[in-house]
Amino acid sequence: MTLLLYLLGILLALIGLVGALLPILPGVPILYAGLLITAWADDFHRVGLPTLLVLAVLAAVAWSVDLLAGALGAKRYGASRQAVIGTMIGTLTGLFFGLPGILLGPLLGAFIGELLAGTSAHHASRISLATWIGLTLGLLFKLALCFMMIGLFTLVWLS
C-alpha cells in the first residue's frame, strides 16, 4: 500500500507540473496533492505540517498568479475595466477551445473589451499585447513557484 501511495503521489506531482503549463488542468492543486500524498505515504515523518503549510502558501500564490496574470498585465498598461473583464471572460471561454483558445481567448477578450470601452483598434491591440505579456510572465512565475515547491519538498525529504 505504501508503494502505491508513493507512486500515486509522484504521478500526481508530474501531472501537476504538466498541468502548470497547460491551463486545461488545475496543475498547481494537483501538484500539491501529489506532494501531500507522498508525505502521507511516509506518515509525515520526513515532511511534516510546517513544510506542508509553506507548500500550501506557495500553491495558493501560484494559483492566484495563474488566475490574475492576464488581467493585471492588461491593467498595468492602462486597460479599461471592460478590457480586464474581457480578459477574464476570454480566458475562461478559451479553455473550451483547446490550445488555440487558451492562447487567443484572453487576447481577443481584452481586444473586444477595449473596443467596447470606445478606444481605437490600435490602443486595443496594445492592450491585447500587454495581456499576452502578463500571461507569459504569470506562467513563468507560476512555474518558478511550482519548481520551488518541488525543490523544498525534496530538500526537506532528503534532510
C-alpha positions as CSV (number, residue, x, y, z in Angstrom):
1,M,0.0,0.0,0.0
2,T,2.8,2.4,0.8
3,L,4.4,1.8,-2.5
4,L,1.1,2.6,-4.3
5,L,0.8,5.9,-2.4
6,Y,4.4,6.8,-3.3
7,L,3.6,6.0,-7.0
8,L,0.3,7.9,-6.9
9,G,2.0,10.9,-5.2
10,I,4.8,11.1,-7.8
11,L,2.4,10.6,-10.7
12,L,0.1,13.4,-9.4
13,A,3.1,15.7,-8.9
14,L,4.3,15.0,-12.5
15,I,0.7,15.6,-13.9
16,G,0.5,18.8,-11.8
17,L,3.8,20.0,-13.3
18,V,2.5,19.4,-16.8
19,G,-0.8,21.0,-15.8
20,A,1.1,24.1,-14.7
21,L,2.0,24.5,-18.4
22,L,-1.5,23.6,-19.8
23,P,-4.3,25.7,-18.4
24,I,-6.7,22.8,-19.1
25,L,-5.6,21.0,-16.0
26,P,-5.5,22.6,-12.5
27,G,-1.8,21.9,-12.3
28,V,-0.9,23.6,-9.0
29,P,-3.6,21.9,-6.9
30,I,-2.7,18.5,-8.5
31,L,1.0,19.1,-7.8
32,Y,0.2,20.0,-4.2
33,A,-2.0,16.9,-3.8
34,G,0.9,14.7,-5.2
35,L,3.3,16.1,-2.6
36,L,0.8,15.7,0.2
37,I,0.1,12.1,-0.7
38,T,3.9,11.4,-0.9
39,A,4.3,12.9,2.6
40,W,1.3,10.9,3.8
41,A,2.9,7.7,2.4
42,D,5.7,8.2,4.8
43,D,3.3,9.0,7.7
44,F,4.6,12.6,7.6
45,H,7.9,11.6,9.2
46,R,10.1,13.4,6.7
47,V,7.8,16.1,5.5
48,G,5.5,17.4,8.3
49,L,2.9,20.0,8.8
50,P,5.2,23.1,8.8
51,T,6.6,22.2,5.4
52,L,3.1,21.3,4.0
53,L,1.8,24.7,5.2
54,V,4.6,26.5,3.4
55,L,3.9,24.4,0.3
56,A,0.2,25.3,0.6
57,V,1.0,29.0,0.7
58,L,3.3,28.7,-2.4
59,A,0.5,26.8,-4.1
60,A,-2.1,29.4,-3.3
61,V,0.2,32.2,-4.6
62,A,0.9,30.2,-7.8
63,W,-2.8,29.6,-8.4
64,S,-3.7,33.2,-7.8
65,V,-1.0,34.4,-10.2
66,D,-2.4,32.0,-12.8
67,L,-5.9,33.5,-12.4
68,L,-4.9,37.1,-12.3
69,A,-1.8,37.4,-14.6
70,G,-3.6,38.4,-17.8
71,A,-5.9,40.8,-16.2
72,L,-3.1,42.5,-14.2
73,G,-1.0,42.7,-17.4
74,A,-3.8,44.5,-19.2
75,K,-4.5,46.8,-16.3
76,R,-0.8,47.7,-16.0
77,Y,-0.8,49.2,-19.5
78,G,-3.9,51.3,-18.9
79,A,-6.7,48.9,-20.0
80,S,-10.2,49.8,-19.3
81,R,-12.4,47.9,-16.9
82,Q,-14.1,46.3,-19.9
83,A,-10.8,45.0,-21.2
84,V,-9.9,43.5,-17.8
85,I,-13.3,41.8,-17.7
86,G,-12.9,40.7,-21.3
87,T,-9.6,39.2,-20.5
88,M,-11.1,37.1,-17.7
89,I,-14.0,36.1,-19.9
90,G,-11.7,35.3,-22.8
91,T,-9.5,33.2,-20.5
92,L,-12.4,31.1,-19.3
93,T,-14.1,30.8,-22.7
94,G,-10.8,29.9,-24.3
95,L,-10.5,26.8,-22.2
96,F,-13.3,25.2,-24.2
97,F,-11.4,25.6,-27.5
98,G,-8.2,23.8,-26.7
99,L,-4.7,25.3,-27.2
100,P,-5.8,27.9,-29.7
101,G,-8.5,29.1,-27.4
102,I,-6.1,29.2,-24.4
103,L,-3.7,31.3,-26.4
104,L,-6.2,33.6,-28.2
105,G,-9.1,33.8,-25.7
106,P,-7.5,36.3,-23.3
107,L,-6.1,38.4,-26.2
108,L,-9.5,38.5,-28.0
109,G,-11.3,39.2,-24.8
110,A,-9.1,42.2,-24.0
111,F,-9.3,43.5,-27.5
112,I,-13.1,43.3,-27.7
113,G,-13.4,44.7,-24.2
114,E,-11.2,47.6,-25.0
115,L,-13.2,48.3,-28.2
116,L,-16.4,48.2,-26.2
117,A,-14.9,50.8,-24.0
118,G,-14.7,53.1,-27.0
119,T,-11.0,53.1,-27.7
120,S,-9.2,52.8,-31.0
121,A,-8.3,49.5,-32.6
122,H,-4.6,50.5,-32.2
123,H,-5.0,51.0,-28.5
124,A,-7.0,47.8,-28.1
125,S,-4.1,46.0,-29.9
126,R,-1.6,47.4,-27.4
127,I,-3.8,46.2,-24.5
128,S,-4.0,42.8,-26.1
129,L,-0.2,42.6,-26.3
130,A,0.1,43.7,-22.7
131,T,-2.4,40.9,-21.8
132,W,-0.2,38.3,-23.6
133,I,2.9,39.7,-21.8
134,G,1.1,39.5,-18.5
135,L,0.0,35.9,-19.1
136,T,3.5,34.9,-20.2
137,L,5.2,36.4,-17.1
138,G,2.5,34.9,-14.9
139,L,3.2,31.5,-16.4
140,L,6.9,31.8,-15.8
141,F,6.3,32.9,-12.2
142,K,3.9,30.1,-11.7
143,L,6.4,27.6,-13.0
144,A,9.1,29.0,-10.8
145,L,6.8,28.6,-7.7
146,C,6.0,25.0,-8.8
147,F,9.7,24.2,-9.0
148,M,10.2,25.9,-5.6
149,M,7.5,23.6,-4.2
150,I,9.2,20.5,-5.6
151,G,12.7,21.7,-4.5
152,L,11.5,22.5,-1.0
153,F,9.7,19.2,-0.7
154,T,12.8,17.3,-2.0
155,L,15.2,19.2,0.3
156,V,13.1,18.5,3.4
157,W,12.6,14.9,2.3
158,L,16.3,14.3,1.9
159,S,17.4,16.1,5.1
